[in-house]
Amino acid sequence: MSLRWLDFDYSEGDDDTGVFDAMASVELGHAAEVQAEIDTVLAWAEATFAGRRGPVEDGGEWDAELQVSNEDTNPPRRCFSIVVGGTRAFCQALDERFG
């Protein structure tokens, strides 16, 4: 599945981990579409790596952080920032699924 709104940048850590970062700033009329893509990525991670969410340093396979804010512009916009990271196996699987 290709993503329309989220364009992930990938970086690798020194400890066989990786991080995908994406940001989208959209008019409010498109916010639900962006949220749906985020929900799809997170649902895939939960299903594929079930029960293994948590910081890698605590034994988890993957974790994610989402921040959402509204921008006071004309027209108003919503800004999404998501970071998804995990082990090498998780990152390879995410890249294969959504790359």
Backbone as a chain_set.jsonl record, in Angstrom:
{"seq": "MSLRWLDFDYSEGDDDTGVFDAMASVELGHAAEVQAEIDTVLAWAEATFAGRRGPVEDGGEWDAELQVSNEDTNPPRRCFSIVVGGTRAFCQALDERFG", "coords": {"N": [[0.85, -1.179, 0.0], [0.622, 2.138, -0.915], [1.283, 5.316, 0.498], [-0.475, 8.346, 0.594], [-0.403, 10.839, 1.922], [1.52, 10.706, 3.939], [4.98, 10.824, 4.032], [7.602, 9.095, 4.722], [10.738, 9.627, 6.291], [13.728, 7.881, 6.762], [15.967, 6.757, 9.258], [18.866, 5.168, 10.573], [19.9, 3.669, 13.631], [22.773, 3.149, 15.786], [22.467, 0.768, 17.02], [21.195, -1.429, 15.787], [18.617, -0.523, 15.291], [15.919, 1.469, 13.951], [14.347, 4.477, 12.686], [11.392, 5.938, 11.546], [10.242, 8.949, 10.318], [7.589, 11.222, 9.811], [5.776, 14.01, 8.56], [2.898, 15.982, 8.203], [1.138, 18.706, 7.027], [-1.952, 19.946, 6.696], [-4.935, 21.299, 5.167], [-7.917, 21.585, 7.094], [-9.969, 20.068, 5.973], [-8.728, 17.854, 4.897], [-7.686, 16.509, 6.988], [-8.811, 14.201, 8.16], [-8.178, 12.247, 6.287], [-5.394, 12.082, 6.488], [-5.195, 11.242, 9.144], [-6.407, 8.763, 8.864], [-4.494, 7.392, 7.331], [-2.386, 7.325, 9.184], [-3.62, 5.793, 11.182], [-3.865, 3.398, 9.759], [-1.172, 2.614, 9.389], [-0.384, 2.279, 12.081], [-2.22, 0.32, 12.905], [-1.448, -1.801, 11.268], [1.137, -2.246, 12.333], [0.475, -2.977, 14.965], [-0.958, -5.347, 14.457], [0.854, -6.945, 13.026], [3.106, -7.073, 14.636], [2.15, -7.938, 17.111], [1.532, -7.346, 20.53], [4.08, -6.536, 21.038], [4.73, -3.901, 21.318], [6.557, -1.182, 22.496], [9.284, 0.578, 24.07], [12.412, -0.144, 22.56], [14.668, -0.43, 24.141], [13.547, -1.394, 26.409], [12.815, -3.905, 25.779], [10.865, -3.988, 23.837], [9.565, -4.325, 20.466], [8.79, -2.39, 18.713], [7.744, 1.074, 18.589], [5.746, 4.062, 18.785], [5.147, 7.566, 18.296], [2.854, 10.145, 18.249], [2.045, 13.413, 17.335], [-0.259, 16.021, 17.244], [-1.356, 19.087, 16.045], [-3.08, 22.214, 15.766], [-2.899, 24.736, 13.324], [-2.963, 28.182, 13.245], [-3.892, 29.497, 10.686], [-4.894, 30.897, 7.518], [-6.516, 29.329, 5.094], [-7.428, 27.43, 8.087], [-5.148, 24.955, 9.353], [-4.102, 21.57, 10.022], [-1.532, 19.985, 11.737], [0.372, 17.104, 11.592], [2.613, 14.984, 13.182], [4.554, 12.189, 13.15], [6.413, 9.602, 14.596], [7.861, 6.552, 14.122], [9.443, 3.793, 15.308], [11.824, 1.091, 15.66], [13.073, -2.289, 15.933], [15.503, -3.756, 13.669], [14.237, -5.778, 12.151], [11.531, -5.035, 12.39], [11.6, -2.508, 11.131], [12.385, -3.191, 8.525], [10.168, -4.697, 7.747], [8.112, -2.754, 7.902], [8.996, -0.967, 5.945], [8.834, -2.616, 3.675], [6.082, -2.966, 3.562], [4.958, -0.356, 3.419], [6.758, 1.165, 2.043]], "CA": [[0.0, 0.0, 0.0], [1.365, 3.389, -0.902], [0.664, 6.361, 1.312], [-0.627, 9.598, -0.151], [-0.106, 12.018, 2.727], [2.709, 10.513, 4.769], [6.226, 10.513, 3.328], [8.51, 8.811, 5.827], [12.191, 9.656, 6.208], [14.242, 6.79, 7.576], [17.339, 6.843, 9.753], [19.271, 4.006, 11.351], [20.692, 3.886, 14.82], [23.976, 2.328, 15.907], [22.142, -0.415, 17.805], [20.263, -2.257, 14.999], [17.274, 0.042, 15.326], [15.665, 2.486, 12.952], [13.261, 5.4, 12.973], [10.688, 6.56, 10.426], [9.61, 10.222, 10.686], [6.764, 11.848, 8.784], [5.021, 15.183, 8.999], [1.943, 16.456, 7.209], [0.37, 19.889, 7.407], [-3.021, 19.954, 5.7], [-6.163, 22.015, 5.494], [-8.754, 20.744, 7.961], [-10.77, 19.163, 5.155], [-7.95, 16.651, 4.584], [-7.135, 15.951, 8.235], [-9.307, 12.832, 8.37], [-7.439, 11.362, 5.386], [-4.078, 11.881, 7.089], [-5.397, 10.417, 10.336], [-6.69, 7.404, 8.404], [-3.211, 6.777, 6.975], [-1.686, 7.058, 10.448], [-4.313, 4.66, 11.801], [-3.535, 2.217, 8.975], [0.204, 2.224, 9.724], [-0.354, 1.788, 13.455], [-2.976, -0.939, 12.963], [-0.57, -2.812, 10.685], [2.194, -2.544, 13.304], [-0.143, -3.713, 16.077], [-1.344, -6.682, 14.013], [2.017, -7.702, 12.567], [4.013, -7.223, 15.772], [1.196, -7.908, 18.222], [2.041, -7.521, 21.878], [5.503, -6.202, 21.118], [4.925, -2.465, 21.302], [7.241, -0.629, 23.648], [10.647, 1.0, 23.757], [13.332, -1.236, 22.279], [15.563, -0.599, 25.294], [12.806, -2.127, 27.444], [12.447, -5.2, 25.234], [9.842, -3.88, 22.797], [9.98, -4.485, 19.072], [8.516, -1.129, 18.017], [6.966, 2.062, 19.33], [5.364, 5.205, 17.955], [4.704, 8.787, 18.959], [2.087, 11.012, 17.351], [1.684, 14.745, 17.825], [-1.194, 16.703, 16.359], [-1.616, 20.46, 16.476], [-3.775, 23.067, 14.807], [-2.174, 25.942, 12.946], [-3.86, 29.33, 13.086], [-3.624, 30.103, 9.387], [-6.105, 31.086, 6.735], [-7.438, 28.578, 5.931], [-6.808, 26.688, 9.187], [-4.476, 23.71, 8.997], [-3.755, 20.652, 11.112], [-0.19, 19.453, 11.541], [0.601, 15.778, 12.162], [4.006, 14.556, 13.235], [4.592, 10.822, 13.672], [7.693, 8.911, 14.641], [7.688, 5.119, 14.333], [10.767, 3.193, 15.326], [11.904, -0.252, 16.21], [14.191, -3.157, 15.591], [15.791, -3.883, 12.24], [13.186, -6.608, 11.546], [10.323, -4.214, 12.291], [11.805, -1.46, 10.127], [12.36, -3.83, 7.205], [8.774, -5.063, 7.456], [7.356, -1.529, 7.641], [9.436, -0.451, 4.652], [8.26, -3.479, 2.64], [4.626, -2.766, 3.514], [4.547, 1.012, 3.084], [7.893, 1.827, 1.409]], "C": [[0.886, 1.229, 0.0], [0.558, 4.421, -0.112], [0.616, 7.648, 0.51], [-0.107, 10.789, 0.642], [1.181, 11.903, 3.528], [3.888, 10.1, 3.901], [7.291, 10.344, 4.402], [9.968, 9.0, 5.417], [12.694, 8.601, 7.167], [15.667, 7.083, 8.016], [17.614, 5.63, 10.628], [20.076, 4.425, 12.557], [21.918, 2.987, 14.815], [23.694, 0.982, 16.558], [21.114, -1.317, 17.115], [18.817, -1.813, 15.14], [17.141, 1.076, 14.216], [14.465, 3.322, 13.345], [12.717, 5.954, 11.652], [9.995, 7.809, 10.953], [8.776, 10.721, 9.513], [6.012, 13.018, 9.396], [4.097, 15.59, 7.863], [1.196, 17.649, 7.787], [-0.675, 20.1, 6.318], [-4.167, 20.85, 6.143], [-7.077, 21.047, 6.235], [-9.597, 19.742, 7.183], [-10.061, 17.862, 4.8], [-7.422, 15.951, 5.836], [-7.585, 14.512, 8.47], [-8.57, 11.835, 7.485], [-6.048, 11.062, 5.944], [-4.208, 10.973, 8.307], [-5.673, 8.974, 9.945], [-5.409, 6.684, 7.99], [-2.415, 6.422, 8.225], [-2.299, 5.836, 11.126], [-3.981, 3.355, 11.078], [-2.135, 1.708, 9.314], [0.258, 1.62, 11.127], [-1.113, 0.471, 13.61], [-2.155, -2.081, 12.364], [0.504, -3.228, 11.693], [1.642, -3.361, 14.467], [-0.475, -5.143, 15.68], [-0.124, -7.537, 13.676], [2.989, -8.001, 13.699], [3.202, -7.139, 17.065], [1.877, -8.177, 19.562], [3.496, -7.131, 22.057], [5.772, -4.713, 21.041], [5.555, -2.006, 22.615], [8.641, -0.214, 23.252], [11.571, -0.203, 23.572], [14.241, -1.487, 23.483], [14.885, -1.312, 26.458], [12.316, -3.48, 26.937], [11.362, -5.169, 24.183], [10.432, -4.04, 21.411], [9.798, -3.18, 18.298], [7.752, -0.202, 18.95], [6.665, 3.221, 18.393], [4.964, 6.378, 18.834], [4.03, 9.668, 17.913], [1.81, 12.325, 18.048], [0.804, 15.407, 16.776], [-1.436, 18.089, 16.917], [-2.355, 21.196, 15.371], [-2.953, 24.317, 14.572], [-3.186, 27.043, 12.664], [-3.491, 30.081, 11.809], [-4.95, 30.303, 8.679], [-5.889, 30.434, 5.385], [-6.706, 27.806, 7.032], [-6.234, 25.355, 8.713], [-4.265, 22.863, 10.248], [-2.399, 20.028, 10.752], [-0.055, 18.134, 12.306], [2.087, 15.488, 12.109], [4.025, 13.174, 13.877], [6.007, 10.275, 13.549], [7.39, 7.453, 14.976], [9.078, 4.496, 14.264], [10.743, 1.811, 15.897], [13.144, -0.985, 15.779], [14.382, -3.194, 14.076], [14.687, -4.68, 11.542], [11.896, -5.813, 11.376], [10.469, -3.193, 11.17], [11.79, -2.028, 8.714], [10.929, -4.178, 6.808], [7.934, -3.829, 7.147], [7.716, -0.961, 6.282], [8.858, -1.288, 3.511], [6.77, -3.226, 2.475], [4.232, -1.389, 2.98], [5.599, 1.776, 2.299], [7.553, 2.645, 0.237]], "O": [[1.796, 1.348, 0.821], [-0.672, 4.388, -0.073], [1.578, 7.992, -0.177], [0.563, 11.658, 0.084], [1.857, 12.904, 3.766], [3.801, 9.144, 3.131], [7.818, 11.324, 4.928], [10.378, 8.585, 4.333], [12.154, 8.44, 8.261], [16.474, 7.594, 7.24], [16.732, 5.129, 11.325], [20.831, 5.396, 12.52], [22.074, 2.152, 13.923], [24.587, 0.139, 16.642], [20.26, -1.904, 17.78], [17.901, -2.635, 15.112], [18.132, 1.498, 13.62], [13.673, 2.943, 14.208], [13.469, 6.376, 10.773], [9.243, 7.739, 11.925], [9.205, 10.652, 8.361], [5.664, 13.017, 10.576], [4.48, 15.544, 6.694], [0.686, 17.595, 8.906], [-0.343, 20.394, 5.17], [-4.344, 21.122, 7.331], [-7.015, 19.836, 6.025], [-9.905, 18.668, 7.699], [-10.709, 16.878, 4.443], [-6.777, 14.907, 5.736], [-6.796, 13.691, 8.939], [-8.358, 10.692, 7.89], [-5.58, 9.926, 5.88], [-3.421, 10.043, 8.48], [-5.219, 8.053, 10.625], [-5.252, 5.495, 8.266], [-1.837, 5.338, 8.31], [-1.58, 4.95, 11.588], [-3.833, 2.315, 11.72], [-1.937, 0.508, 9.503], [0.873, 0.574, 11.335], [-0.689, -0.401, 14.369], [-2.163, -3.196, 12.886], [0.751, -4.419, 11.885], [2.269, -4.326, 14.903], [-0.296, -6.061, 16.48], [-0.083, -8.722, 14.007], [3.622, -9.057, 13.719], [3.525, -6.379, 17.979], [2.679, -9.1, 19.704], [4.08, -7.371, 23.114], [6.889, -4.292, 20.739], [5.126, -2.401, 23.699], [9.132, -0.619, 22.198], [11.514, -1.163, 24.341], [14.545, -2.636, 23.803], [15.552, -1.779, 27.381], [11.497, -4.13, 27.588], [10.968, -6.221, 23.679], [11.64, -3.908, 21.21], [10.539, -2.892, 17.358], [7.192, -0.629, 19.96], [7.27, 3.338, 17.327], [4.504, 6.204, 19.963], [4.573, 9.902, 16.833], [1.391, 12.352, 19.205], [1.089, 15.357, 15.58], [-1.689, 18.255, 18.11], [-2.262, 20.842, 14.195], [-2.383, 24.886, 15.502], [-4.15, 26.841, 11.925], [-2.869, 31.143, 11.845], [-6.003, 29.92, 9.19], [-5.12, 30.965, 4.584], [-5.506, 27.557, 6.925], [-6.761, 24.72, 7.8], [-4.252, 23.368, 11.37], [-2.166, 19.608, 9.618], [-0.33, 18.062, 13.503], [2.738, 15.726, 11.091], [3.571, 13.002, 15.008], [6.691, 10.463, 12.542], [6.746, 7.156, 15.982], [9.795, 4.659, 13.277], [9.775, 1.398, 16.537], [14.124, -0.395, 15.324], [13.537, -2.727, 13.313], [14.247, -4.301, 10.457], [11.24, -5.905, 10.338], [9.563, -3.031, 10.353], [11.24, -1.409, 7.803], [10.53, -3.973, 5.661], [7.124, -3.855, 6.22], [6.837, -0.519, 5.542], [8.439, -0.739, 2.492], [6.254, -3.269, 1.358], [3.296, -1.265, 2.191], [5.365, 2.925, 1.922], [8.437, 3.247, -0.373]]}, "num_chains": 1, "name": "protein.A"}
